[in-house]
Amino acid sequence: MITPYLLFSEFALHENIQQLNRIAVDRNRRWAARLTSLVPMNLLKEVILPATQVASCSTIPDAEYLAEAGFPRIILVGRALGVECLRRLRCV
């Protein structure tokens, strides 16, 4: 059995992200990449964050991770249930 792995080009990611941002700006829109903690921190800080200051995610742990990466605006697209989730979200 072969274990799959992801191979990507940081340059290609950077170019695609810059193009998405240009399209959004040209149309007076803003885009928020949907990200998770599976994205390496260096890619968040060096490639995605310089192109867009807004990120989206669906879990509280992912929101905490994105805040640690330096995103000033995070859109939570999932539900925050319970007092503990709301406390953690307030800290982000």
C-alpha positions in Angstrom: 0.0 0.0 0.0 1.3 3.4 -0.9 0.9 6.2 1.6 -0.2 9.4 -0.2 1.6 12.7 0.5 1.1 16.3 -0.5 3.8 17.8 -2.7 3.4 21.5 -3.4 5.4 24.5 -4.7 5.5 27.5 -2.3 6.0 29.7 -5.4 2.9 28.3 -7.1 0.9 28.8 -3.9 2.1 32.3 -3.6 1.2 33.1 -7.2 -2.3 31.6 -6.9 -3.0 33.5 -3.7 -1.8 36.8 -5.1 -4.0 36.3 -8.2 -7.0 35.5 -6.0 -6.4 38.6 -4.0 -6.0 40.8 -7.2 -9.3 39.4 -8.5 -11.1 40.2 -5.2 -9.6 43.7 -5.0 -10.5 44.5 -8.7 -14.1 43.5 -8.0 -14.2 45.5 -4.7 -14.5 42.3 -2.7 -12.4 40.6 -0.1 -11.7 36.9 0.2 -10.9 34.8 3.2 -9.0 31.6 2.7 -10.6 28.7 4.6 -7.7 27.3 6.6 -7.0 24.7 9.2 -4.2 23.8 11.6 -3.0 21.3 8.9 -1.5 24.2 6.9 2.1 24.7 8.1 2.7 27.8 10.2 5.4 29.1 7.8 3.0 29.0 4.8 0.4 30.9 6.8 2.9 33.6 7.9 5.0 33.9 4.7 2.6 33.2 1.9 -1.1 33.6 2.9 -1.0 36.3 5.5 0.9 38.8 3.3 -1.9 38.4 0.6 -4.9 38.6 2.8 -5.5 39.7 6.4 -8.7 37.7 6.7 -9.0 33.9 7.2 -11.9 31.6 7.8 -12.1 28.3 9.7 -14.8 26.0 11.2 -13.4 25.1 14.6 -12.2 26.9 17.7 -8.8 25.2 17.7 -8.3 26.3 14.1 -9.2 29.9 15.0 -6.7 29.8 17.8 -4.0 28.5 15.4 -4.8 31.2 12.9 -4.7 33.9 15.6 -1.2 32.5 16.6 -0.1 32.9 13.0 -1.1 36.6 13.1 -4.4 36.9 11.3 -6.1 40.0 12.6 -9.5 38.9 11.3 -10.9 35.4 11.5 -14.3 34.4 10.3 -15.7 31.4 12.2 -18.0 29.4 9.9 -18.8 26.6 12.4 -20.8 26.6 15.5 -19.4 27.6 18.9 -21.3 25.5 21.5 -21.0 25.7 25.2 -19.4 28.0 27.7 -15.9 26.6 27.2 -16.0 27.2 23.4 -17.2 30.7 23.9 -14.5 31.4 26.5 -11.8 30.1 24.1 -13.2 32.1 21.2 -13.2 35.3 23.3 -9.5 34.7 24.0 -8.7 34.5 20.3 
